[in-house]
Amino acid sequence: MNLQAPEALPPSYRPRRLVLQPLPVYVAAGTVPISNSEPDPWPITHPTKEFAYEMKTYWGKPWAKVTVFGDARLSREVPVFLENGFITGSVQLNLKNKEAIKGVYLVVNGDVVTSEDLLPKRVNFLKLRHYVWRRSREQLEVDNTIVGEHTWQFSVRIPQSTDDSVVGADQYRLPHPVVERYSKIGVDYYLEFHVHRGGKLRADDSLGIQFGYFTMQQPKGLSLPRLLAGQTNRTIPGPFEDPEGWKALEPVIITGKTFGMREVKVKCTIFLAKPLCYTRGTAIPCCATFECADEQTLDLFAAMNSSLLYLERQVTCFVDGTSKQVSPCGKTSWRPYPYMSQNTLTGRHLMGELHLHKGLYPSTRVKQFRVDYEVVLFPPDAVVTFVPNTFAPLLTARVEIVTRYAAGVRQSKQPSIPEYSSELRSPPIDRYYRSLS
C-alpha cells in the first residue's frame, strides 16, 4: 500500500479477507528516536472524506451504521489516517425491538501478513480497544436492553509506536502499509467494530474495515549550503565545495582490462549527500571520483553511460523462519561535475542522481518485519573497451527512505521518475539479482 506525500493521492487500497487469530496485545508507548528522520506536527483540522459501512439483518435491512472520516487528500477506496493523528467517526444503531446490548467498541489492528500457506498468517503488532458506548453496572442491573435510534461519536489517537514486550521491550514506529501483488509479505491495518451482547446464546455482531496509514518522517540535519540551495532551487554544492554536507564511502578498487589487453586499476570513491535519509519521489545526490595513472582509462570512466550505482530494497520477515526478498529499485544518472577545475591528470569527477520512485515503501522496522534500502556500487558494465574482471557488488551503504520533504526546503515540481522496470535494467544487474532468488 503506497501513499505519496499528503499533497498527492496514493494508489488504491483494496479490501482483503481478514483471517483473525488470537494474538498478544501491544499497546501504545513513547516515541522512538530515528537516526535521520522525525515526524513533523500536522494540523488536526484538515479536509476529511466520509466512509460509511452497514450491518444488516438476515433479510438485508440495515440496523447499524459505522461512519469513519479519512484524510481527503489521501483516501480513495478506504480511509487513510496520518501518523500521530486520530481515527474519528460515529456509530448509529436503529433497533426496532428491544435487544440485549452491553456495549459498542472498536479495535484498531495492525498485522504483519505472510501467505506461505493457503491461508495467510497474521502476527499482530498493534491492538487498541476503545469503547464507543457501554452500560454501567447499575444500568445492567435495571435493564440490559435498548431500543430505537442511538448515535455515538468516537475519536481514537493513533500511537506513533508499539511496545514489543516479547523481545527486550524494543519500541518500533508504526510502519507504512505494505501490499504487493506478487509478494508473500505485507503490513495490513484494519478496524473491528463490535456490538457486545454478552449473552451465552447469541454471539456479538462485528464489522471489519480496512484502513490506510501514512507515516510522517522527513530528513533532518541538512547542511546549511544544501538548505540554501534547496530554498533557492539551485544545484546543491558538491563534496569539494560543501565537505560537511557529504559522506565519503570507503574507496574501492575496480580492476579490469582496457582495449581487451591492458590491465588497469581504478580507485573509485562514492560520496552521498548527508543525512543518509531521502524522500521518495526525489533523488539521492551522489558524486563519484575516479583515480588512475592511465589518463585514457579515466576519460572512458568520465564518459560512461552505465549506472554504476543502484538502489537495492530488502524485505525481510522472521515469521516461521527468515524470508528475504532482495531487488533493485533505482539507478543513477550521471553528468559532468559542474566545477571542472576539480579534474586532474589522474582524477575525474561525476555528479549524479539516484532517482527514487514516488511509490517506494518507506524504510520500516517493526517486530518480525523490515524494509531496508542500500545504495550498491557495481563495476561499470557499459564503459567502452573496459571489461571488469568480476561483476559483483563492490560496496554497500544503508540509507533511509521517508515520505515527507525536509523542513525549510522549497520543493519545485518534480519530474516524473519512472519505476525501475525492464527498460531501465542492465543485463549484468538482472543476472546478479536473479542469482539471489
Kinemage of the C-alpha trace (Angstrom):
@kinemage 1
@onewidth
@group {chain A} dominant
@subgroup {mainchain}
@vectorlist {calphas} color= white
{ca met a 1} P 0.000 0.000 0.000
{ca asn a 2} L 1.812 3.050 -1.204
{ca leu a 3} L 0.999 6.596 -0.251
{ca gln a 4} L 2.727 9.617 -1.687
{ca ala a 5} L 3.175 12.875 0.203
{ca pro a 6} L -0.046 14.476 1.510
{ca glu a 7} L -0.132 16.826 -1.499
{ca ala a 8} L -0.828 13.880 -3.819
{ca leu a 9} L -3.072 10.853 -3.828
{ca pro a 10} L -1.821 7.303 -3.181
{ca pro a 11} L -2.633 4.168 -5.143
{ca ser a 12} L -5.886 2.465 -4.246
{ca tyr a 13} L -6.311 0.219 -1.217
{ca arg a 14} L -8.167 -2.958 -1.933
{ca pro a 15} L -10.030 -4.864 0.754
{ca arg a 16} L -8.606 -8.180 1.834
{ca arg a 17} L -10.207 -11.114 3.591
{ca leu a 18} L -9.430 -10.993 7.285
{ca val a 19} L -8.189 -14.156 8.947
{ca leu a 20} L -8.114 -13.343 12.634
{ca gln a 21} L -6.158 -15.306 15.201
{ca pro a 22} L -5.726 -14.782 18.937
{ca leu a 23} L -2.569 -12.735 19.254
{ca pro a 24} L -0.686 -10.882 22.004
{ca val a 25} L -1.567 -7.258 22.555
{ca tyr a 26} L 0.932 -4.452 22.046
{ca val a 27} L -0.133 -1.076 23.334
{ca ala a 28} L 0.996 2.455 22.670
{ca ala a 29} L 4.359 3.536 24.042
{ca gly a 30} L 6.612 6.581 23.837
{ca thr a 31} L 8.245 7.992 20.773
{ca val a 32} L 11.110 6.241 19.055
{ca pro a 33} L 14.284 8.102 18.081
{ca ile a 34} L 15.137 7.542 14.429
{ca ser a 35} L 18.656 8.471 13.388
{ca asn a 36} L 17.899 10.610 10.361
{ca ser a 37} L 14.149 11.251 10.320
{ca glu a 38} L 11.492 12.638 12.599
{ca pro a 39} L 7.715 13.212 12.441
{ca asp a 40} L 6.581 16.754 11.991
{ca pro a 41} L 3.451 18.138 13.712
{ca trp a 42} L 0.484 18.091 11.352
{ca pro a 43} L -2.658 20.188 11.733
{ca ile a 44} L -5.502 18.280 13.339
{ca thr a 45} L -8.055 20.138 11.220
{ca his a 46} L -7.822 19.012 7.614
{ca pro a 47} L -10.294 18.051 4.876
{ca thr a 48} L -11.948 14.702 5.506
{ca lys a 49} L -13.683 12.114 3.370
{ca glu a 50} L -16.597 10.130 4.751
{ca phe a 51} L -16.800 6.342 4.544
{ca ala a 52} L -19.991 4.575 5.646
{ca tyr a 53} L -20.441 0.860 6.425
{ca glu a 54} L -23.569 -1.042 7.438
{ca met a 55} L -24.519 -4.113 9.433
{ca lys a 56} L -27.623 -5.782 8.039
{ca thr a 57} L -30.177 -8.298 9.230
{ca tyr a 58} L -30.657 -11.703 7.667
{ca trp a 59} L -33.251 -10.087 5.363
{ca gly a 60} L -30.793 -7.412 4.204
{ca lys a 61} L -32.138 -4.498 6.236
{ca pro a 62} L -29.514 -2.221 7.845
{ca trp a 63} L -29.710 -1.906 11.627
{ca ala a 64} L -26.254 -0.444 12.380
{ca lys a 65} L -24.161 2.132 10.539
{ca val a 66} L -20.494 2.948 11.109
{ca thr a 67} L -19.094 6.200 9.702
{ca val a 68} L -15.339 6.827 9.518
{ca phe a 69} L -13.607 10.024 8.361
{ca gly a 70} L -10.311 9.644 6.486
{ca asp a 71} L -7.905 12.273 5.189
{ca ala a 72} L -9.472 13.614 1.979
{ca arg a 73} L -6.090 14.158 0.314
{ca leu a 74} L -5.042 10.526 0.686
{ca ser a 75} L -8.208 8.434 0.981
{ca arg a 76} L -9.569 6.644 -2.044
{ca glu a 77} L -11.213 3.275 -1.554
{ca val a 78} L -10.554 3.136 2.183
{ca pro a 79} L -9.975 5.804 4.862
{ca val a 80} L -6.354 6.848 5.380
{ca phe a 81} L -5.063 8.331 8.644
{ca leu a 82} L -1.882 10.284 9.371
{ca glu a 83} L 0.806 9.287 11.836
{ca asn a 84} L 0.058 10.646 15.318
{ca gly a 85} L -3.447 11.579 14.140
{ca phe a 86} L -6.945 10.483 15.154
{ca ile a 87} L -9.432 7.911 13.904
{ca thr a 88} L -12.777 9.692 14.119
{ca gly a 89} L -16.332 8.768 13.246
{ca ser a 90} L -19.651 7.627 14.656
{ca val a 91} L -21.749 4.527 15.296
{ca gln a 92} L -25.510 4.565 14.782
{ca leu a 93} L -27.924 1.829 15.894
{ca asn a 94} L -31.513 1.608 14.677
{ca leu a 95} L -33.265 -1.068 16.732
{ca lys a 96} L -36.916 -1.818 16.003
{ca asn a 97} L -37.262 -4.090 19.010
{ca lys a 98} L -35.621 -4.330 22.403
{ca glu a 99} L -32.250 -6.047 22.227
{ca ala a 100} L -29.775 -7.013 24.928
{ca ile a 101} L -26.643 -4.973 24.199
{ca lys a 102} L -23.979 -4.277 26.815
{ca gly a 103} L -21.746 -2.016 24.759
{ca val a 104} L -20.212 -0.981 21.446
{ca tyr a 105} L -16.448 -0.920 20.972
{ca leu a 106} L -13.832 -0.799 18.238
{ca val a 107} L -10.397 -2.418 17.951
{ca val a 108} L -7.558 -0.865 15.933
{ca asn a 109} L -5.348 -3.612 14.483
{ca gly a 110} L -2.015 -3.743 12.679
{ca asp a 111} L -0.667 -7.070 11.395
{ca val a 112} L 2.347 -8.429 9.592
{ca val a 113} L 0.860 -10.780 6.983
{ca thr a 114} L 2.558 -13.783 5.395
{ca ser a 115} L 0.893 -16.033 2.837
{ca glu a 116} L 3.195 -19.026 2.533
{ca asp a 117} L 0.226 -21.316 3.128
{ca leu a 118} L -3.241 -21.337 1.637
{ca leu a 119} L -4.495 -19.068 4.421
{ca pro a 120} L -2.393 -16.023 5.330
{ca lys a 121} L -0.803 -15.979 8.754
{ca arg a 122} L -1.037 -12.794 10.795
{ca val a 123} L 1.310 -11.579 13.508
{ca asn a 124} L -0.158 -8.652 15.393
{ca phe a 125} L 1.952 -5.621 16.318
{ca leu a 126} L -0.862 -3.179 17.195
{ca lys a 127} L -4.133 -3.774 19.058
{ca leu a 128} L -6.014 -0.896 20.687
{ca arg a 129} L -9.508 -1.310 22.134
{ca his a 130} L -11.781 1.702 22.549
{ca tyr a 131} L -15.338 1.628 23.927
{ca val a 132} L -17.705 3.839 21.957
{ca trp a 133} L -20.526 3.188 24.441
{ca arg a 134} L -21.226 0.750 27.262
{ca arg a 135} L -23.740 0.341 30.035
{ca ser a 136} L -22.726 0.905 33.609
{ca arg a 137} L -23.068 -1.899 36.130
{ca glu a 138} L -26.006 -0.102 37.731
{ca gln a 139} L -27.816 0.154 34.373
{ca leu a 140} L -27.285 -3.532 33.647
{ca glu a 141} L -28.909 -4.452 36.953
{ca val a 142} L -32.043 -2.497 35.995
{ca asp a 143} L -32.356 -3.290 32.267
{ca asn a 144} L -29.800 -4.593 29.777
{ca thr a 145} L -31.881 -3.891 26.647
{ca ile a 146} L -32.102 -0.866 24.358
{ca val a 147} L -34.451 0.091 21.523
{ca gly a 148} L -34.796 2.893 18.990
{ca glu a 149} L -32.147 5.089 17.329
{ca his a 150} L -28.843 5.816 19.071
{ca thr a 151} L -25.743 7.633 17.788
{ca trp a 152} L -22.321 7.833 19.459
{ca gln a 153} L -19.212 9.693 18.323
{ca phe a 154} L -15.684 8.342 18.767
{ca ser a 155} L -12.117 9.602 18.429
{ca val a 156} L -9.068 7.360 18.893
{ca arg a 157} L -5.490 8.654 18.898
{ca ile a 158} L -3.142 6.582 16.734
{ca pro a 159} L 0.093 5.868 18.622
{ca gln a 160} L 3.422 6.577 16.976
{ca ser a 161} L 4.921 3.331 18.203
{ca thr a 162} L 4.222 -0.067 19.693
{ca asp a 163} L 5.910 -1.788 22.614
{ca asp a 164} L 7.218 -5.251 21.792
{ca ser a 165} L 7.280 -6.787 25.253
{ca val a 166} L 8.480 -10.135 23.890
{ca val a 167} L 11.879 -9.060 22.523
{ca gly a 168} L 13.561 -6.789 25.036
{ca ala a 169} L 10.775 -4.177 25.136
{ca asp a 170} L 12.016 -2.682 21.868
{ca gln a 171} L 9.931 0.178 20.545
{ca tyr a 172} L 9.059 0.464 16.865
{ca arg a 173} L 7.335 3.145 14.873
{ca leu a 174} L 4.123 2.031 13.252
{ca pro a 175} L 5.048 1.046 9.691
{ca his a 176} L 3.618 2.217 6.406
{ca pro a 177} L 1.174 -0.327 4.896
{ca val a 178} L 2.917 -2.764 2.560
{ca val a 179} L 0.846 -4.595 -0.043
{ca glu a 180} L 2.315 -6.015 -3.246
{ca arg a 181} L 0.613 -8.200 -5.793
{ca tyr a 182} L 3.374 -10.794 -6.053
{ca ser a 183} L 4.849 -10.526 -2.568
{ca lys a 184} L 4.117 -13.049 0.178
{ca ile a 185} L 4.796 -10.489 2.897
{ca gly a 186} L 2.902 -7.343 3.850
{ca val a 187} L 1.643 -4.965 6.533
{ca asp a 188} L -2.111 -4.557 6.954
{ca tyr a 189} L -4.284 -2.254 9.091
{ca tyr a 190} L -7.967 -2.747 9.888
{ca leu a 191} L -10.683 -1.729 12.347
{ca glu a 192} L -13.075 -4.125 14.051
{ca phe a 193} L -16.405 -2.794 15.319
{ca his a 194} L -18.208 -4.973 17.850
{ca val a 195} L -21.739 -4.806 19.205
{ca his a 196} L -21.221 -6.603 22.514
{ca arg a 197} L -24.237 -8.633 23.624
{ca gly a 198} L -22.579 -10.700 26.337
{ca gly a 199} L -25.129 -13.476 26.176
{ca lys a 200} L -24.353 -17.180 26.056
{ca leu a 201} L -26.908 -17.906 23.352
{ca arg a 202} L -26.090 -15.061 20.967
{ca ala a 203} L -22.684 -14.025 19.709
{ca asp a 204} L -21.529 -10.453 19.296
{ca asp a 205} L -22.015 -8.736 15.943
{ca ser a 206} L -18.829 -7.448 14.298
{ca leu a 207} L -17.724 -5.499 11.235
{ca gly a 208} L -14.206 -5.313 9.747
{ca ile a 209} L -12.930 -2.176 7.965
{ca gln a 210} L -9.548 -1.911 6.260
{ca phe a 211} L -7.733 1.424 6.543
{ca gly a 212} L -4.504 3.060 5.419
{ca tyr a 213} L -1.798 4.684 7.500
{ca phe a 214} L 0.567 7.440 6.348
{ca thr a 215} L 3.909 7.797 8.121
{ca met a 216} L 5.235 11.342 8.565
{ca gln a 217} L 9.033 11.060 8.784
{ca gln a 218} L 11.260 13.524 6.966
{ca pro a 219} L 15.008 14.141 6.600
{ca lys a 220} L 16.628 16.395 9.174
{ca gly a 221} L 20.064 17.854 9.706
{ca leu a 222} L 20.765 19.117 6.168
{ca ser a 223} L 23.907 21.227 5.827
{ca leu a 224} L 23.413 24.995 5.566
{ca pro a 225} L 24.715 25.225 1.954
{ca arg a 226} L 22.343 22.428 0.923
{ca leu a 227} L 19.429 24.122 2.708
{ca leu a 228} L 20.173 27.406 0.958
{ca ala a 229} L 20.403 25.645 -2.402
{ca gly a 230} L 17.052 23.950 -1.760
{ca gln a 231} L 15.374 27.209 -0.783
{ca thr a 232} L 16.537 28.938 -3.977
{ca asn a 233} L 16.116 25.932 -6.313
{ca arg a 234} L 19.827 25.888 -7.129
{ca thr a 235} L 22.065 22.897 -7.732
{ca ile a 236} L 23.380 21.650 -4.414
{ca pro a 237} L 27.127 22.148 -3.869
{ca gly a 238} L 29.331 19.096 -4.341
{ca pro a 239} L 31.538 17.375 -1.759
{ca phe a 240} L 34.525 19.616 -2.530
{ca glu a 241} L 32.508 22.816 -2.005
{ca asp a 242} L 30.459 21.524 0.975
{ca pro a 243} L 32.503 18.773 2.677
{ca glu a 244} L 30.277 18.812 5.805
{ca gly a 245} L 27.225 18.034 3.679
{ca trp a 246} L 28.544 14.806 2.160
{ca lys a 247} L 29.572 11.362 3.395
{ca ala a 248} L 32.530 9.745 1.653
{ca leu a 249} L 32.182 5.963 1.429
{ca glu a 250} L 35.177 3.677 1.688
{ca pro a 251} L 37.227 3.834 -1.558
{ca val a 252} L 37.232 0.657 -3.682
{ca ile a 253} L 39.495 -0.598 -6.457
{ca ile a 254} L 37.889 -1.537 -9.799
{ca thr a 255} L 40.091 -3.885 -11.819
{ca gly a 256} L 39.713 -4.852 -15.452
{ca lys a 257} L 41.127 -4.653 -18.937
{ca thr a 258} L 41.017 -1.792 -21.408
{ca phe a 259} L 41.051 -2.462 -25.141
{ca gly a 260} L 40.966 -6.178 -24.321
{ca met a 261} L 44.578 -6.406 -23.210
{ca arg a 262} L 45.836 -3.745 -20.782
{ca glu a 263} L 45.241 -4.433 -17.086
{ca val a 264} L 44.195 -1.317 -15.170
{ca lys a 265} L 43.194 -0.446 -11.631
{ca val a 266} L 40.826 2.435 -10.943
{ca lys a 267} L 40.291 3.801 -7.449
{ca cys a 268} L 36.645 4.835 -7.024
{ca thr a 269} L 35.197 6.903 -4.180
{ca ile a 270} L 31.455 7.475 -3.831
{ca phe a 271} L 30.013 10.449 -1.957
{ca leu a 272} L 26.376 10.578 -0.745
{ca ala a 273} L 24.652 13.766 0.411
{ca lys a 274} L 24.020 13.833 4.161
{ca pro a 275} L 21.978 12.903 6.024
{ca leu a 276} L 21.578 9.443 4.524
{ca cys a 277} L 17.802 9.909 4.600
{ca tyr a 278} L 15.874 10.781 1.440
{ca thr a 279} L 12.291 11.466 0.383
{ca arg a 280} L 10.706 9.166 -2.165
{ca gly a 281} L 9.795 10.895 -5.408
{ca thr a 282} L 13.072 12.855 -5.280
{ca ala a 283} L 16.663 11.697 -5.827
{ca ile a 284} L 19.754 10.827 -3.806
{ca pro a 285} L 22.515 13.323 -4.713
{ca cys a 286} L 25.760 11.449 -5.290
{ca cys a 287} L 29.251 12.034 -6.589
{ca ala a 288} L 31.834 9.620 -7.998
{ca thr a 289} L 35.568 10.227 -8.239
{ca phe a 290} L 37.947 8.040 -10.266
{ca glu a 291} L 41.711 7.944 -9.835
{ca cys a 292} L 44.069 6.121 -12.191
{ca ala a 293} L 47.542 6.588 -13.664
{ca asp a 294} L 46.124 5.860 -17.133
{ca glu a 295} L 44.528 9.081 -18.398
{ca gln a 296} L 42.820 7.280 -21.298
{ca thr a 297} L 41.051 4.959 -18.863
{ca leu a 298} L 39.944 7.945 -16.787
{ca asp a 299} L 38.398 9.529 -19.868
{ca leu a 300} L 36.482 6.297 -20.523
{ca phe a 301} L 35.062 6.319 -16.989
{ca ala a 302} L 34.231 10.026 -17.151
{ca ala a 303} L 32.179 9.396 -20.303
{ca met a 304} L 30.470 6.202 -19.122
{ca asn a 305} L 26.778 5.638 -19.747
{ca ser a 306} L 26.256 2.803 -17.266
{ca ser a 307} L 24.678 3.445 -13.897
{ca leu a 308} L 27.382 2.052 -11.593
{ca leu a 309} L 25.268 2.942 -8.526
{ca tyr a 310} L 21.908 1.283 -7.761
{ca leu a 311} L 19.309 1.339 -5.000
{ca glu a 312} L 18.532 -2.066 -3.517
{ca arg a 313} L 15.459 -2.939 -1.463
{ca gln a 314} L 15.473 -5.723 1.120
{ca val a 315} L 12.162 -7.010 2.523
{ca thr a 316} L 12.748 -9.362 5.452
{ca cys a 317} L 10.228 -11.331 7.508
{ca phe a 318} L 11.117 -13.503 10.504
{ca val a 319} L 7.793 -15.357 10.813
{ca asp a 320} L 8.262 -19.153 10.586
{ca gly a 321} L 11.919 -18.763 9.688
{ca thr a 322} L 13.546 -15.985 7.709
{ca ser a 323} L 12.185 -14.882 4.341
{ca lys a 324} L 14.154 -12.229 2.468
{ca gln a 325} L 13.394 -10.602 -0.877
{ca val a 326} L 16.174 -8.529 -2.470
{ca ser a 327} L 15.657 -6.495 -5.633
{ca pro a 328} L 16.976 -3.369 -7.403
{ca cys a 329} L 14.582 -0.422 -7.384
{ca gly a 330} L 16.524 2.578 -8.697
{ca lys a 331} L 19.561 3.594 -10.730
{ca thr a 332} L 21.810 6.639 -11.009
{ca ser a 333} L 22.142 9.012 -13.935
{ca trp a 334} L 25.471 10.821 -14.229
{ca arg a 335} L 26.626 14.163 -15.609
{ca pro a 336} L 29.956 16.010 -15.678
{ca tyr a 337} L 30.996 17.576 -12.410
{ca pro a 338} L 29.876 21.236 -12.593
{ca tyr a 339} L 33.214 22.512 -11.322
{ca met a 340} L 35.553 21.110 -13.977
{ca ser a 341} L 38.623 22.603 -12.302
{ca gln a 342} L 38.440 19.689 -9.863
{ca asn a 343} L 39.505 17.272 -12.626
{ca thr a 344} L 43.240 16.475 -12.744
{ca leu a 345} L 45.569 14.366 -14.873
{ca thr a 346} L 44.986 11.426 -12.539
{ca gly a 347} L 41.416 12.109 -11.383
{ca arg a 348} L 37.919 12.581 -12.808
{ca his a 349} L 34.664 13.524 -11.068
{ca leu a 350} L 30.995 12.939 -11.884
{ca met a 351} L 27.832 14.214 -10.217
{ca gly a 352} L 24.760 12.021 -10.203
{ca glu a 353} L 21.208 11.494 -9.014
{ca leu a 354} L 19.857 8.158 -7.871
{ca his a 355} L 16.177 8.537 -8.660
{ca leu a 356} L 13.597 7.409 -6.092
{ca his a 357} L 10.206 6.407 -7.411
{ca lys a 358} L 7.273 8.004 -5.580
{ca gly a 359} L 5.772 4.564 -4.933
{ca leu a 360} L 8.664 3.243 -2.833
{ca tyr a 361} L 7.689 1.916 0.580
{ca pro a 362} L 9.362 3.892 3.369
{ca ser a 363} L 12.037 2.199 5.446
{ca thr a 364} L 10.288 0.045 8.047
{ca arg a 365} L 11.249 -1.891 11.149
{ca val a 366} L 8.533 -3.461 13.249
{ca lys a 367} L 8.750 -6.685 15.208
{ca gln a 368} L 9.400 -9.528 12.713
{ca phe a 369} L 9.239 -7.355 9.593
{ca arg a 370} L 11.721 -4.981 7.935
{ca val a 371} L 12.013 -2.930 4.753
{ca asp a 372} L 15.592 -1.722 4.262
{ca tyr a 373} L 17.376 0.122 1.472
{ca glu a 374} L 21.022 0.125 0.458
{ca val a 375} L 22.977 2.013 -2.162
{ca val a 376} L 25.037 -0.605 -4.018
{ca leu a 377} L 28.141 0.078 -6.106
{ca phe a 378} L 28.782 -2.268 -9.053
{ca pro a 379} L 31.610 -2.287 -11.600
{ca pro a 380} L 30.651 -0.334 -14.738
{ca asp a 381} L 29.080 -2.684 -17.281
{ca ala a 382} L 28.940 -0.334 -20.274
{ca val a 383} L 32.248 1.511 -20.410
{ca val a 384} L 33.554 1.194 -23.963
{ca thr a 385} L 36.654 -1.050 -24.248
{ca phe a 386} L 36.732 -1.690 -20.469
{ca val a 387} L 35.776 -5.112 -19.108
{ca pro a 388} L 35.740 -5.679 -15.314
{ca asn a 389} L 37.429 -8.830 -14.063
{ca thr a 390} L 34.389 -9.746 -11.945
{ca phe a 391} L 30.842 -8.419 -11.688
{ca ala a 392} L 29.628 -8.263 -8.082
{ca pro a 393} L 28.820 -5.519 -5.566
{ca leu a 394} L 31.899 -3.570 -4.576
{ca leu a 395} L 30.348 -1.534 -1.782
{ca thr a 396} L 27.022 -1.032 0.020
{ca ala a 397} L 25.698 1.757 2.225
{ca arg a 398} L 22.437 1.694 4.220
{ca val a 399} L 20.087 4.628 3.550
{ca glu a 400} L 16.630 5.532 4.832
{ca ile a 401} L 13.616 6.317 2.635
{ca val a 402} L 10.850 8.531 4.079
{ca thr a 403} L 7.613 10.123 2.883
{ca arg a 404} L 7.974 13.873 3.513
{ca tyr a 405} L 10.273 16.599 2.266
{ca ala a 406} L 12.869 18.129 4.548
{ca ala a 407} L 11.674 21.151 6.523
{ca gly a 408} L 12.720 24.526 5.139
{ca val a 409} L 13.392 23.293 1.603
{ca arg a 410} L 11.279 24.696 -1.195
{ca gln a 411} L 10.155 21.874 -3.440
{ca ser a 412} L 9.692 22.636 -7.116
{ca lys a 413} L 7.564 20.336 -9.253
{ca gln a 414} L 9.443 17.064 -9.538
{ca pro a 415} L 9.874 15.418 -12.940
{ca ser a 416} L 8.141 12.094 -13.361
{ca ile a 417} L 10.552 9.449 -12.100
{ca pro a 418} L 9.925 6.107 -13.827
{ca glu a 419} L 9.632 2.972 -11.758
{ca tyr a 420} L 12.629 0.687 -12.040
{ca ser a 421} L 11.459 -1.529 -14.895
{ca ser a 422} L 12.773 -3.636 -17.766
{ca glu a 423} L 13.577 -0.528 -19.829
{ca leu a 424} L 15.959 0.727 -17.141
{ca arg a 425} L 17.613 -2.541 -16.244
{ca ser a 426} L 21.073 -3.809 -17.074
{ca pro a 427} L 21.568 -7.485 -18.061
{ca pro a 428} L 24.506 -7.984 -15.634
{ca ile a 429} L 22.456 -6.422 -12.811
{ca asp a 430} L 19.483 -8.657 -13.620
{ca arg a 431} L 21.672 -11.758 -13.652
{ca tyr a 432} L 23.149 -10.857 -10.284
{ca tyr a 433} L 19.768 -10.359 -8.568
{ca arg a 434} L 18.291 -13.464 -10.172
{ca ser a 435} L 21.145 -15.421 -8.608
{ca leu a 436} L 19.950 -14.276 -5.159
{ca ser a 437} L 16.429 -15.633 -5.557
